[in-house]
Amino acid sequence: MKKLTCTLLVSALLFFLAVPALAAALTHPSWCPAEEYAVFENSTAYTGETREKILSLQEYAAAGHTEITRNSDALIYNRYQELAKSKDPGVRFELGLIDVKLALNAAAQGKSFSGSSNFEFAASYAGDQEEARYLCYLWNARMSLAARDITAGLEGGLRWYAGAIEYLLPYEQFTPDAIYDCELVKTVPADRLAYARSLLFVTLDGDLVHPRPVRISADYLDTTTAQTRNWRTMVPLRRLAGLMGATVEYDAQARQITVRRAADAFVMTLDSTAALRNGAPFQMDVAPYAENNRTYIPIRYIAEFFGQKVEWNKAQQHVVITEDKSAAGDSNLEDWALAMGALLNYENNPGEAHLFGGKTRFGAGPVGGAISNRLESTGPDFGRRILSEDWGITGRESLMAAAAALAEGNDAWDLFRVSHLAQWGYLAGYVTYPEALELVEPAAKKLDRTYSSWKDAYEDYLAGYCRWAGLSTSDVWSTERGQLYQTMLADPAMAPLLDDSLFTAGVIGLPGDLNP
């Protein structure tokens, strides 16, 4: 009985000791609504010395201070600086909320205040805690809107606010109203808030295209944004069309714009709703126009004409553009293409090698600009550079001829390279997505007949590579590319691509009307 009584007492003591810690973890400062307070698993923010330091910072902010400086309070300043070095998402979120209170105090006193990077850092350290990450991004956008004058456009605060919005757009629950419904944002001047409400967001494959500044040259920053005219979203033509792999020609005398991609041509005339689609006339419901030396076009026409899927998310004021892959039906040719091109795509660009083309179409730099790195280089430039420099391919006809010639081969070295050409040709705008798959099909069928696993196929591919590179070895797996194959298999994003069940399923081609 005594033993049972002691056990119960110990259990009760442990429970009551645990309650304060749990309560601390769920306590939110008065200026943060409970439903918008993020709690992170295993964070040190809620216990011990770290929690005490955070509480002291909260008390300092709650006392009405507008900033934390060494001169105002050295102890508080040092605590803040120490915690700001943390990679603990809970700690950085708490610091972000302290920044919010300092900003509220500054606004109440008519003072300006700076933004905060703490919420963005908290999100980057959040791992797979998506609900908490969303709250980090939400507060980050609020701070960005409140701290910066976005009416100055992309040369001013808008570039930071647009970047904050880009983080939020993938979340279905997000709407801009969630940003505005906040005491901090209620301090924003009416003209700035009205401007925020008027913004349109355009993404291509999930990457924000508008509003986003593009550095055209050392002395010129393109800061054009999407507009609305007659209830239609209008975008500067060259940026979006270029990212889709299209080229743009302008006939000043006729005031005509011709946009070409693969074998398709789309001709429009400024201030006219009459247009030509592959020579066939049709009417648009809004005319393209010129403004500030930029041609604006109705986004839906140009995107859908070039095989893109366009969706309007009204709640987010967000135009969503992606490659329309529905034309491929139940075909598994993309799966074959990705597996065939996996190793070289991984060597060229490991972070995006799981994507068709081996890279996103978006790049921070301009299409046709100087290529400096993979972040700034656009997909079209990436594809065109490889095709031109390594293959001497500069257009549609030479691409298709080279792919057809390789498809005549009988070993993996030739057959895999068909996939490389098809994927880069898609990025470059030389072929459409269905055409790229169609180029891959004969090579995939030969692989399916010849091999029963990707390891066997890649062993032959590596043997061909060694012959081509002049490497004399009896163990292809010991080569640099052979070792890279093993590294690739350990990558969670890449390993699923090399699925041997494709050899069981066989090659499923495109629907009959696309592949006669």
DOLOSE-790835 format. One record per residue (C-alpha): residue in one letter; residue number from 1; x, y, z. Coordinates in Angstrom, 3 decimals. Example, Ala and Ser with C-alpha at 12.3 -4.5 7.8 and 13.67 -1.06 7.14 Angstrom:
% residues 2
> r,k,x,y,z
> A,1,12.300,-4.500,7.800 $
> S,2,13.670,-1.060,7.140 $
% end
This chain:
% residues 516
> r,k,x,y,z
> M,1,0.000,0.000,0.000 $
> K,2,2.853,2.356,0.891 $
> K,3,4.511,1.529,-2.422 $
> L,4,1.285,2.358,-4.315 $
> T,5,0.859,5.598,-2.365 $
> C,6,4.431,6.687,-3.200 $
> T,7,3.889,5.862,-6.843 $
> L,8,0.744,7.985,-6.933 $
> L,9,2.477,10.879,-5.182 $
> V,10,5.408,10.771,-7.608 $
> S,11,3.010,10.638,-10.580 $
> A,12,1.052,13.585,-9.238 $
> L,13,4.234,15.566,-8.638 $
> L,14,5.457,14.867,-12.163 $
> F,15,2.093,15.929,-13.561 $
> F,16,2.085,19.257,-11.720 $
> L,17,5.696,19.893,-12.695 $
> A,18,4.786,19.247,-16.313 $
> V,19,1.795,21.596,-16.322 $
> P,20,3.812,24.844,-16.103 $
> A,21,6.078,23.711,-18.912 $
> L,22,3.073,22.826,-21.070 $
> A,23,1.355,26.084,-20.195 $
> A,24,4.505,28.001,-21.082 $
> A,25,4.628,26.291,-24.435 $
> L,26,1.075,27.340,-25.194 $
> T,27,1.271,30.857,-23.776 $
> H,28,1.165,33.612,-26.350 $
> P,29,1.886,37.305,-25.815 $
> S,30,-1.149,39.538,-25.631 $
> W,31,-0.473,41.074,-29.052 $
> C,32,-0.587,37.692,-30.806 $
> P,33,-3.949,35.892,-31.162 $
> A,34,-3.841,32.345,-29.828 $
> E,35,-4.787,30.871,-33.202 $
> E,36,-1.833,32.640,-34.832 $
> Y,37,0.750,31.540,-32.292 $
> A,38,3.058,28.841,-33.609 $
> V,39,4.391,26.154,-31.260 $
> F,40,7.338,24.074,-32.451 $
> E,41,8.102,20.545,-31.358 $
> N,42,11.232,20.089,-29.237 $
> S,43,11.992,23.797,-29.202 $
> T,44,14.072,25.182,-26.345 $
> A,45,11.991,28.359,-26.424 $
> Y,46,9.489,27.037,-23.891 $
> T,47,11.737,25.829,-21.077 $
> G,48,14.670,26.783,-18.909 $
> E,49,16.996,29.706,-19.398 $
> T,50,15.968,30.347,-22.995 $
> R,51,12.347,30.800,-22.002 $
> E,52,13.363,33.204,-19.211 $
> K,53,15.360,35.308,-21.660 $
> I,54,12.416,35.435,-24.077 $
> L,55,10.066,36.471,-21.266 $
> S,56,12.418,39.308,-20.291 $
> L,57,12.463,40.504,-23.909 $
> Q,58,8.657,40.329,-24.074 $
> E,59,8.420,42.417,-20.888 $
> Y,60,10.806,44.964,-22.367 $
> A,61,8.698,45.255,-25.523 $
> A,62,5.435,45.335,-23.553 $
> A,63,6.785,48.292,-21.579 $
> G,64,6.480,50.461,-24.695 $
> H,65,9.991,50.426,-26.100 $
> T,66,10.327,50.860,-29.869 $
> E,67,13.723,49.242,-30.450 $
> I,68,16.431,47.200,-28.759 $
> T,69,19.813,48.883,-28.783 $
> R,70,23.013,48.556,-26.800 $
> N,71,22.608,52.103,-25.505 $
> S,72,19.032,51.642,-24.278 $
> D,73,19.633,48.417,-22.319 $
> A,74,22.858,46.459,-22.766 $
> L,75,21.539,43.330,-21.004 $
> I,76,18.388,43.146,-23.123 $
> Y,77,20.406,43.887,-26.254 $
> N,78,22.894,41.100,-25.549 $
> R,79,20.101,38.619,-24.839 $
> Y,80,18.390,39.484,-28.093 $
> Q,81,21.619,39.200,-30.081 $
> E,82,22.434,35.859,-28.479 $
> L,83,19.014,34.388,-29.296 $
> A,84,19.148,35.834,-32.833 $
> K,85,22.002,33.400,-33.569 $
> S,86,19.754,30.428,-32.815 $
> K,87,18.578,27.965,-35.465 $
> D,88,15.692,26.898,-33.234 $
> P,89,12.437,27.838,-35.038 $
> G,90,10.591,28.419,-31.771 $
> V,91,13.207,30.894,-30.580 $
> R,92,13.222,32.810,-33.855 $
> F,93,9.402,32.921,-33.941 $
> E,94,9.335,34.383,-30.424 $
> L,95,11.896,37.014,-31.448 $
> G,96,9.701,37.823,-34.442 $
> L,97,6.748,38.452,-32.152 $
> I,98,8.910,40.719,-30.018 $
> D,99,9.772,42.640,-33.202 $
> V,100,6.028,42.944,-33.888 $
> K,101,5.430,44.534,-30.484 $
> L,102,8.314,46.957,-30.947 $
> A,103,6.806,47.901,-34.320 $
> L,104,3.365,48.420,-32.785 $
> N,105,4.914,50.689,-30.178 $
> A,106,6.771,52.640,-32.844 $
> A,107,3.616,53.072,-34.941 $
> A,108,1.680,54.283,-31.897 $
> Q,109,4.361,56.928,-31.330 $
> G,110,4.461,57.967,-34.992 $
> K,111,7.906,56.497,-35.541 $
> S,112,9.141,54.389,-38.421 $
> F,113,10.438,50.880,-37.880 $
> S,114,12.376,48.272,-39.802 $
> G,115,11.284,44.820,-40.904 $
> S,116,12.205,41.555,-39.266 $
> S,117,13.925,38.478,-40.683 $
> N,118,13.125,36.328,-37.660 $
> F,119,9.893,34.875,-39.037 $
> E,120,11.581,33.921,-42.304 $
> F,121,14.400,32.221,-40.420 $
> A,122,11.889,30.415,-38.194 $
> A,123,10.138,29.077,-41.294 $
> S,124,13.420,27.873,-42.795 $
> Y,125,14.246,25.957,-39.603 $
> A,126,10.741,24.495,-39.164 $
> G,127,11.386,21.202,-40.968 $
> D,128,8.137,19.388,-41.727 $
> Q,129,5.990,21.434,-39.308 $
> E,130,3.891,22.968,-42.056 $
> E,131,1.149,24.520,-39.917 $
> A,132,3.739,26.382,-37.867 $
> R,133,5.692,27.309,-41.011 $
> Y,134,2.563,28.861,-42.533 $
> L,135,2.130,31.099,-39.461 $
> C,136,5.773,32.175,-39.778 $
> Y,137,5.214,33.185,-43.389 $
> L,138,1.981,34.981,-42.498 $
> W,139,3.661,37.116,-39.828 $
> N,140,6.605,37.683,-42.157 $
> A,141,4.293,39.155,-44.811 $
> R,142,2.575,41.355,-42.220 $
> M,143,5.881,42.775,-41.035 $
> S,144,7.005,43.355,-44.623 $
> L,145,3.826,45.263,-45.501 $
> A,146,3.866,47.333,-42.313 $
> A,147,7.560,48.235,-42.413 $
> R,148,8.005,49.152,-46.090 $
> D,149,6.360,51.501,-48.545 $
> I,150,5.186,49.147,-51.289 $
> T,151,3.681,52.025,-53.280 $
> A,152,7.241,52.839,-54.370 $
> G,153,6.969,49.737,-56.565 $
> L,154,9.520,47.037,-57.229 $
> E,155,12.368,49.486,-56.835 $
> G,156,11.168,49.995,-53.282 $
> G,157,9.317,47.940,-50.699 $
> L,158,7.151,45.947,-53.119 $
> R,159,9.969,43.555,-54.011 $
> W,160,10.210,42.469,-50.359 $
> Y,161,6.465,42.205,-49.880 $
> A,162,6.051,40.203,-53.114 $
> G,163,8.776,37.838,-51.941 $
> A,164,6.915,37.354,-48.664 $
> I,165,3.686,36.631,-50.554 $
> E,166,5.416,34.033,-52.735 $
> Y,167,6.014,31.894,-49.655 $
> L,168,2.296,31.981,-48.852 $
> L,169,0.742,31.292,-52.253 $
> P,170,1.207,27.476,-52.129 $
> Y,171,-0.964,27.266,-48.983 $
> E,172,-4.603,26.695,-49.868 $
> Q,173,-5.791,28.397,-46.682 $
> F,174,-3.990,31.619,-47.516 $
> T,175,-5.790,34.728,-48.687 $
> P,176,-4.441,38.304,-48.566 $
> D,177,-7.211,39.131,-46.094 $
> A,178,-5.319,37.046,-43.534 $
> I,179,-2.503,39.580,-43.783 $
> Y,180,-4.773,42.591,-43.370 $
> D,181,-6.635,41.157,-40.364 $
> C,182,-3.935,42.158,-37.910 $
> E,183,-3.385,45.043,-35.481 $
> L,184,0.040,45.722,-36.961 $
> V,185,-1.280,46.047,-40.520 $
> K,186,-4.061,48.339,-39.301 $
> T,187,-1.306,50.895,-38.696 $
> V,188,-0.475,50.905,-42.441 $
> P,189,-1.513,54.104,-44.313 $
> A,190,-4.697,53.762,-46.353 $
> D,191,-3.007,54.356,-49.726 $
> R,192,-0.448,51.635,-49.074 $
> L,193,-3.139,49.198,-47.974 $
> A,194,-5.243,49.986,-51.054 $
> Y,195,-2.234,49.328,-53.251 $
> A,196,-1.664,45.986,-51.542 $
> R,197,-5.268,44.991,-52.177 $
> S,198,-4.926,45.837,-55.879 $
> L,199,-1.948,43.564,-56.508 $
> L,200,-2.173,40.586,-58.865 $
> F,201,0.178,37.633,-58.510 $
> V,202,1.279,35.481,-61.447 $
> T,203,3.207,32.250,-60.962 $
> L,204,4.742,29.865,-63.491 $
> D,205,5.193,26.333,-62.135 $
> G,206,4.934,27.777,-58.621 $
> D,207,7.559,30.511,-59.112 $
> L,208,6.437,34.122,-58.823 $
> V,209,6.837,35.931,-62.147 $
> H,210,4.810,39.085,-61.356 $
> P,211,5.316,41.243,-59.399 $
> R,212,9.065,40.623,-59.454 $
> P,213,11.973,42.848,-60.565 $
> V,214,14.295,41.565,-63.292 $
> R,215,17.780,42.968,-63.740 $
> I,216,18.089,43.469,-67.513 $
> S,217,21.467,45.187,-67.347 $
> A,218,23.738,46.922,-64.860 $
> D,219,21.812,50.165,-65.255 $
> Y,220,18.295,48.898,-65.964 $
> L,221,15.890,47.081,-63.636 $
> D,222,12.593,45.952,-65.176 $
> T,223,9.896,46.702,-62.600 $
> T,224,6.723,46.162,-64.642 $
> T,225,3.838,44.285,-63.017 $
> A,226,0.598,42.603,-64.059 $
> Q,227,-2.488,44.775,-64.623 $
> T,228,-6.244,44.343,-65.017 $
> R,229,-8.137,45.663,-68.046 $
> N,230,-11.765,44.845,-68.866 $
> W,231,-11.671,42.188,-66.144 $
> R,232,-8.742,40.433,-67.833 $
> T,233,-5.250,39.961,-66.431 $
> M,234,-2.667,41.639,-68.669 $
> V,235,1.051,40.934,-68.327 $
> P,236,4.208,42.301,-69.952 $
> L,237,4.636,39.944,-72.890 $
> R,238,8.355,39.355,-73.153 $
> R,239,9.018,38.059,-69.626 $
> L,240,6.293,35.411,-69.449 $
> A,241,6.533,34.304,-73.086 $
> G,242,10.297,34.048,-72.762 $
> L,243,10.088,31.811,-69.703 $
> M,244,7.814,29.467,-71.659 $
> G,245,10.521,29.176,-74.304 $
> A,246,8.863,31.498,-76.823 $
> T,247,10.543,34.190,-78.903 $
> V,248,8.995,37.611,-79.504 $
> E,249,9.247,39.731,-82.672 $
> Y,250,7.835,43.234,-83.085 $
> D,251,7.023,44.918,-86.401 $
> A,252,6.882,48.609,-85.499 $
> Q,253,5.392,49.679,-88.835 $
> A,254,2.503,47.202,-88.676 $
> R,255,2.341,47.429,-84.854 $
> Q,256,2.283,43.626,-84.826 $
> I,257,3.715,41.240,-82.261 $
> T,258,4.609,37.691,-83.320 $
> V,259,5.246,35.102,-80.618 $
> R,260,6.749,31.745,-81.657 $
> R,261,7.259,28.552,-79.715 $
> A,262,8.059,25.160,-81.252 $
> A,263,6.033,25.044,-84.519 $
> D,264,3.378,27.501,-83.314 $
> A,265,3.008,31.219,-84.078 $
> F,266,0.660,33.708,-82.451 $
> V,267,0.258,37.150,-84.125 $
> M,268,-1.383,40.132,-82.408 $
> T,269,-1.747,43.807,-83.262 $
> L,270,-1.570,46.576,-80.685 $
> D,271,-4.971,47.996,-79.730 $
> S,272,-6.788,45.369,-81.826 $
> T,273,-8.688,42.294,-80.724 $
> A,274,-8.075,40.555,-84.068 $
> A,275,-5.304,37.938,-83.948 $
> L,276,-3.900,34.975,-85.867 $
> R,277,-3.238,31.573,-84.362 $
> N,278,-1.078,29.483,-86.713 $
> G,279,-2.528,31.526,-89.556 $
> A,280,-6.164,31.094,-88.481 $
> P,281,-7.977,34.298,-87.459 $
> F,282,-9.704,34.609,-84.111 $
> Q,283,-10.995,37.356,-81.853 $
> M,284,-9.756,38.194,-78.379 $
> D,285,-12.042,39.918,-75.908 $
> V,286,-9.380,42.462,-74.928 $
> A,287,-6.671,44.031,-77.081 $
> P,288,-2.937,44.123,-76.336 $
> Y,289,-1.549,47.594,-75.623 $
> A,290,1.757,49.365,-75.019 $
> E,291,2.607,51.178,-71.797 $
> N,292,5.978,52.454,-70.562 $
> N,293,7.725,50.773,-73.499 $
> R,294,6.215,47.418,-72.585 $
> T,295,3.643,45.401,-74.527 $
> Y,296,0.829,44.039,-72.361 $
> I,297,-1.131,41.007,-73.519 $
> P,298,-4.063,39.008,-72.115 $
> I,299,-2.364,36.274,-70.151 $
> R,300,-4.896,33.528,-70.822 $
> Y,301,-4.597,33.626,-74.605 $
> I,302,-0.838,33.467,-74.783 $
> A,303,-0.547,30.813,-72.080 $
> E,304,-3.272,28.481,-73.327 $
> F,305,-2.158,28.818,-76.941 $
> F,306,1.248,27.487,-75.947 $
> G,307,-0.146,24.498,-74.085 $
> Q,308,-0.233,25.963,-70.595 $
> K,309,-2.913,25.450,-67.987 $
> V,310,-4.237,28.722,-66.574 $
> E,311,-6.206,28.910,-63.334 $
> W,312,-7.536,31.968,-61.509 $
> N,313,-7.449,31.761,-57.710 $
> K,314,-9.811,34.595,-56.908 $
> A,315,-9.302,34.432,-53.160 $
> Q,316,-5.550,34.933,-53.566 $
> Q,317,-5.755,37.232,-56.623 $
> H,318,-3.395,34.722,-58.141 $
> V,319,-3.005,33.560,-61.754 $
> V,320,-1.568,30.029,-61.682 $
> I,321,0.214,28.874,-64.862 $
> T,322,1.591,25.359,-65.280 $
> E,323,2.391,23.066,-68.173 $
> D,324,-0.838,21.368,-69.233 $
> K,325,0.183,17.715,-69.090 $
> S,326,-3.339,16.416,-69.529 $
> A,327,-2.640,16.065,-73.262 $
> A,328,-0.364,13.122,-72.419 $
> G,329,-3.324,11.206,-70.993 $
> D,330,-2.306,7.988,-69.233 $
> S,331,1.087,7.864,-70.924 $
> N,332,4.085,6.994,-68.754 $
> L,333,6.581,8.465,-71.188 $
> E,334,7.562,11.233,-68.774 $
> D,335,8.501,8.560,-66.225 $
> W,336,10.691,6.869,-68.843 $
> A,337,12.241,10.193,-69.872 $
> L,338,13.060,11.197,-66.298 $
> A,339,14.681,7.846,-65.539 $
> M,340,16.682,7.886,-68.791 $
> G,341,17.927,11.422,-68.196 $
> A,342,18.335,11.171,-64.435 $
> L,343,22.102,10.847,-64.110 $
> L,344,23.127,13.672,-66.451 $
> N,345,20.375,15.923,-65.095 $
> Y,346,21.682,15.156,-61.595 $
> E,347,25.224,15.996,-62.645 $
> N,348,24.134,19.273,-64.236 $
> N,349,21.666,20.458,-61.600 $
> P,350,21.130,18.078,-58.643 $
> G,351,18.539,20.204,-56.863 $
> E,352,16.093,20.143,-59.792 $
> A,353,17.067,16.936,-61.598 $
> H,354,13.727,15.330,-60.708 $
> L,355,11.917,17.895,-62.877 $
> F,356,11.183,17.345,-66.553 $
> G,357,13.911,19.318,-68.305 $
> G,358,16.254,19.075,-65.333 $
> K,359,15.506,22.650,-64.282 $
> T,360,12.640,24.979,-63.523 $
> R,361,11.611,27.263,-66.361 $
> F,362,11.900,30.243,-64.045 $
> G,363,15.151,32.084,-63.416 $
> A,364,15.756,35.334,-61.585 $
> G,365,17.635,36.756,-64.567 $
> P,366,16.200,37.814,-67.931 $
> V,367,15.730,35.309,-70.753 $
> G,368,18.670,35.741,-73.080 $
> G,369,20.758,37.435,-70.424 $
> A,370,24.297,36.578,-69.380 $
> I,371,24.261,33.249,-67.547 $
> S,372,25.942,33.509,-64.165 $
> N,373,24.484,30.699,-62.069 $
> R,374,21.600,28.233,-61.943 $
> L,375,19.452,30.498,-59.772 $
> E,376,19.567,33.386,-62.212 $
> S,377,19.624,31.345,-65.427 $
> T,378,16.185,30.678,-66.892 $
> G,379,15.086,27.249,-68.106 $
> P,380,15.088,28.316,-71.782 $
> D,381,18.635,29.679,-71.498 $
> F,382,19.757,26.552,-69.657 $
> G,383,18.400,24.276,-72.403 $
> R,384,19.592,26.420,-75.306 $
> R,385,23.108,26.762,-73.898 $
> I,386,23.653,23.017,-73.510 $
> L,387,22.167,22.221,-76.912 $
> S,388,24.205,24.890,-78.653 $
> E,389,27.557,24.458,-76.905 $
> D,390,27.596,20.655,-76.596 $
> W,391,25.561,19.577,-79.615 $
> G,392,25.593,22.436,-82.109 $
> I,393,21.769,22.455,-81.984 $
> T,394,20.193,25.886,-82.339 $
> G,395,16.635,25.161,-83.419 $
> R,396,13.738,22.787,-83.815 $
> E,397,14.786,20.979,-86.994 $
> S,398,18.323,20.170,-85.869 $
> L,399,17.036,19.000,-82.492 $
> M,400,14.507,16.574,-83.970 $
> A,401,17.026,15.246,-86.486 $
> A,402,19.620,14.572,-83.772 $
> A,403,17.076,12.846,-81.538 $
> A,404,15.829,10.652,-84.384 $
> A,405,19.408,9.643,-85.266 $
> L,406,20.204,8.630,-81.684 $
> A,407,16.953,6.647,-81.450 $
> E,408,18.319,4.430,-84.232 $
> G,409,20.987,3.187,-81.824 $
> N,410,20.702,0.001,-79.816 $
> D,411,22.561,0.680,-76.570 $
> A,412,21.696,2.790,-73.545 $
> W,413,24.399,5.363,-74.324 $
> D,414,22.546,6.502,-77.437 $
> L,415,19.031,5.875,-76.187 $
> F,416,19.454,7.810,-72.930 $
> R,417,20.730,10.821,-74.829 $
> V,418,17.447,10.993,-76.733 $
> S,419,15.839,11.883,-73.412 $
> H,420,18.471,14.544,-72.747 $
> L,421,17.795,16.227,-76.079 $
> A,422,14.027,16.021,-75.679 $
> Q,423,14.057,17.552,-72.203 $
> W,424,16.460,20.367,-73.101 $
> G,425,14.530,20.989,-76.311 $
> Y,426,11.367,21.415,-74.245 $
> L,427,13.050,23.964,-71.973 $
> A,428,14.482,25.780,-74.986 $
> G,429,11.041,26.073,-76.597 $
> Y,430,12.048,24.048,-79.656 $
> V,431,9.418,21.369,-78.985 $
> T,432,6.218,21.250,-76.964 $
> Y,433,5.778,18.940,-73.992 $
> P,434,3.861,16.278,-76.003 $
> E,435,6.438,16.517,-78.799 $
> A,436,9.257,15.965,-76.316 $
> L,437,7.556,12.806,-75.068 $
> E,438,6.994,11.676,-78.638 $
> L,439,10.742,12.006,-79.301 $
> V,440,11.467,9.788,-76.291 $
> E,441,8.998,7.024,-77.179 $
> P,442,11.027,4.971,-79.720 $
> A,443,14.110,5.041,-77.479 $
> A,444,12.055,4.017,-74.448 $
> K,445,10.570,1.095,-76.332 $
> K,446,14.025,-0.166,-77.272 $
> L,447,15.169,0.103,-73.663 $
> D,448,12.104,-1.806,-72.529 $
> R,449,12.882,-4.632,-74.962 $
> T,450,16.580,-4.745,-74.098 $
> Y,451,16.801,-4.365,-70.311 $
> S,452,14.907,-5.465,-67.224 $
> S,453,16.311,-2.998,-64.665 $
> W,454,17.699,0.508,-64.543 $
> K,455,20.933,-0.759,-63.015 $
> D,456,21.587,-2.914,-66.093 $
> A,457,20.647,-0.061,-68.414 $
> Y,458,22.857,2.412,-66.586 $
> E,459,25.771,-0.030,-66.597 $
> D,460,25.573,-0.050,-70.413 $
> Y,461,25.136,3.729,-70.481 $
> L,462,28.266,4.163,-68.350 $
> A,463,30.197,1.773,-70.609 $
> G,464,29.213,3.942,-73.577 $
> Y,465,30.222,7.045,-71.678 $
> C,466,33.649,5.542,-70.940 $
> R,467,34.147,4.758,-74.644 $
> W,468,33.134,8.288,-75.591 $
> A,469,35.348,9.889,-72.916 $
> G,470,38.322,7.641,-73.695 $
> L,471,38.335,6.094,-70.210 $
> S,472,39.956,2.670,-69.980 $
> T,473,38.358,0.755,-67.137 $
> S,474,36.770,-2.617,-66.508 $
> D,475,34.633,-1.247,-63.656 $
> V,476,32.289,1.478,-64.867 $
> W,477,30.961,1.953,-61.353 $
> S,478,34.370,3.171,-60.175 $
> T,479,34.301,6.128,-62.570 $
> E,480,33.267,9.570,-61.400 $
> R,481,29.908,9.235,-63.127 $
> G,482,29.456,5.699,-61.807 $
> Q,483,29.996,6.919,-58.255 $
> L,484,27.597,9.784,-58.893 $
> Y,485,24.963,7.177,-59.797 $
> Q,486,25.298,5.691,-56.301 $
> T,487,25.019,9.153,-54.768 $
> M,488,21.915,9.814,-56.837 $
> L,489,20.265,6.620,-55.573 $
> A,490,20.626,7.918,-52.017 $
> D,491,18.790,11.148,-52.880 $
> P,492,15.123,10.867,-51.788 $
> A,493,14.013,13.032,-54.720 $
> M,494,15.826,10.896,-57.306 $
> A,495,15.615,7.277,-56.171 $
> P,496,11.866,6.948,-56.977 $
> L,497,12.549,7.892,-60.611 $
> L,498,14.551,4.700,-61.174 $
> D,499,11.566,2.423,-60.696 $
> D,500,12.099,-1.015,-62.259 $
> S,501,8.339,-1.527,-62.447 $
> L,502,8.451,0.532,-65.657 $
> F,503,9.997,-2.506,-67.359 $
> T,504,6.995,-4.539,-66.234 $
> A,505,4.411,-1.952,-67.251 $
> G,506,6.077,-1.298,-70.588 $
> V,507,5.873,1.937,-72.545 $
> I,508,2.459,3.572,-72.603 $
> G,509,2.429,6.029,-75.482 $
> L,510,0.530,9.233,-76.076 $
> P,511,-3.164,9.208,-76.994 $
> G,512,-3.755,8.312,-80.627 $
> D,513,-4.632,11.798,-81.830 $
> L,514,-1.295,13.095,-80.551 $
> N,515,0.830,10.221,-81.797 $
> P,516,-0.485,8.927,-85.128 $
% end
